């Protein structure tokens, strides 16, 4: 039961990032994407959540640096 809170934590982080992104909050969005990636790293799993979070984080950082996307 204790671990059930952590089963879909990466999905919660990804959803939180999407909500924050709609509000235009760049730094908290990056943090949530990193949280999603790290949650799966700790569990030693890789899923579409990881891929999406990494892709969005890369896009966000390039955008912040005015790097062509």
C-alpha positions in Angstrom: 0.0 0.0 0.0 2.9 2.4 0.8 4.4 1.8 -2.7 1.1 2.4 -4.5 1.6 6.1 -4.1 4.7 5.9 -6.1 3.5 3.7 -8.9 2.3 6.4 -11.2 4.3 9.3 -9.8 6.1 9.9 -13.1 2.7 10.3 -14.8 1.6 12.8 -12.2 4.8 14.8 -12.7 4.3 14.8 -16.5 0.6 15.9 -16.1 1.7 18.7 -13.7 4.3 19.9 -16.2 1.6 20.1 -18.9 -0.6 22.1 -16.7 2.2 24.5 -15.7 3.2 24.8 -19.4 -0.2 26.0 -20.3 0.2 28.7 -17.6 3.6 29.8 -19.2 5.7 28.9 -16.1 9.0 27.8 -17.6 11.2 26.9 -14.6 8.5 24.8 -12.7 7.8 23.0 -16.0 11.4 22.0 -16.4 11.5 20.8 -12.8 8.4 18.6 -13.2 9.8 17.1 -16.4 13.0 16.3 -14.6 11.0 14.8 -11.7 9.2 12.5 -14.2 12.5 11.4 -15.7 14.1 10.8 -12.3 11.1 8.9 -11.0 11.6 6.4 -13.8 15.4 6.4 -13.4 15.0 5.4 -9.7 12.6 2.6 -10.6 15.0 1.5 -13.4 12.2 1.6 -16.0 11.7 3.4 -19.3 8.4 4.3 -20.8 6.7 6.8 -23.1 6.5 9.1 -20.1 10.3 9.2 -20.0 10.6 9.8 -23.7 8.0 12.6 -23.6 9.5 14.3 -20.6 13.0 14.2 -22.1 11.8 15.5 -25.5 9.8 18.3 -23.9 12.6 19.2 -21.5 15.0 19.4 -24.5 12.6 21.6 -26.4 12.0 23.9 -23.4 15.7 24.4 -22.8 16.4 25.1 -26.4 13.6 27.6 -26.4 15.0 29.3 -23.3 18.4 29.7 -24.9 16.8 30.9 -28.2 18.3 27.8 -29.9 16.5 26.9 -33.2 14.1 24.0 -32.6 
